Amino acid sequence: MKVHCPPPAGDKPIIATEILYVRNVVKPTEVEDGSPAMGMLLTLDAKTYTLETPAEVKDLADAERPSDKALSLLSSKNHWPIYFDGARAEGPLQITENEVNKSGYNSAFLIGKKKIPVINSAQEVFDVVAAAGGKTRPVLPPAKSISSVTRDLAGDWDESIKLFPSPGGAPTF
């Protein structure tokens, strides 16, 4: 497949099966010379800015990918689509209550050594990654921020409390 890149790059061939994810350009300053880039895609070896929207890149990629390996979909904070190779993804990643309260994200997933925060719930991330054949992790509620917990407590940690939740998601005592 070929995508159109902002000047002066021109067209760039992309191997559709090597796409890790495609998303909107977050900040115009990410692209040189104030170009009109609409999307950014990350492949196994490079980051590419495109004049096509993420949905257009997804359609181009899915046309060349095996029919059972279409790009999966979750959403960014702005409700913009994040199309990704669900078979290469791992998630959901547990986030902290601070991340939920300050950023508006509800979960995240890992792909290409990058943590991608999303507004989708941890269960939605689990379902999408599982459906695509990716590596699933347990669905856990947002974690307390360790830094805020330690500020509120005086003395040492109670060693009878296991800080990591049990498989059912509840802390054990």
HUVENUR-V618089 format. One record per backbone hydrogen bond with DSSP energy under -1.0 kcal/mol. CO is the residue of the C=O (numbers start at 1). NH is the residue of the N-H. E is the energy in kcal/mol with one decimal. If there is no record, write none. Layout:
BEGIN
CO&NH&E / CO&NH&E
END
This chain:
BEGIN
1&14&-3.0 / 3&12&-2.4 / 4&51&-3.4 / 6&9&-1.7 / 10&5&-1.8 / 12&3&-2.2 / 15&18&-2.2 / 16&19&-1.2 / 18&44&-1.2 / 20&85&-2.6 / 21&42&-2.7 / 22&83&-2.3 / 23&40&-3.0 / 27&30&-2.4 / 28&31&-1.6 / 32&35&-1.3 / 38&25&-1.2 / 39&50&-2.6 / 40&23&-2.6 / 41&48&-2.8 / 42&20&-3.4 / 42&21&-1.4 / 46&43&-3.0 / 48&41&-3.0 / 50&38&-2.9 / 50&39&-1.7 / 53&57&-2.3 / 54&58&-2.7 / 55&59&-2.2 / 56&60&-2.2 / 57&61&-2.8 / 58&62&-3.3 / 59&63&-1.5 / 61&64&-1.4 / 61&65&-1.3 / 66&69&-2.4 / 72&84&-1.9 / 74&82&-2.8 / 75&119&-2.1 / 76&79&-2.2 / 80&76&-3.0 / 82&74&-1.8 / 83&22&-3.0 / 84&72&-3.4 / 84&86&-1.4 / 85&88&-1.7 / 89&135&-2.3 / 90&110&-3.3 / 91&137&-1.6 / 95&143&-2.7 / 96&100&-1.8 / 97&101&-3.0 / 98&102&-2.9 / 99&103&-1.9 / 100&104&-1.4 / 107&118&-2.7 / 108&93&-3.0 / 109&116&-3.4 / 110&90&-2.1 / 111&114&-1.7 / 114&111&-2.3 / 116&109&-1.7 / 118&106&-2.3 / 118&107&-1.8 / 121&125&-2.3 / 122&126&-2.6 / 123&127&-2.7 / 124&128&-2.5 / 125&129&-2.7 / 126&130&-2.8 / 127&131&-2.3 / 128&132&-1.4 / 129&134&-2.8 / 130&133&-1.1 / 135&91&-2.1 / 143&97&-2.9 / 145&149&-2.3 / 146&150&-2.7 / 147&151&-1.4 / 148&152&-1.2 / 158&161&-1.9 / 166&169&-2.6 / 170&166&-2.1 / 172&162&-2.0
END
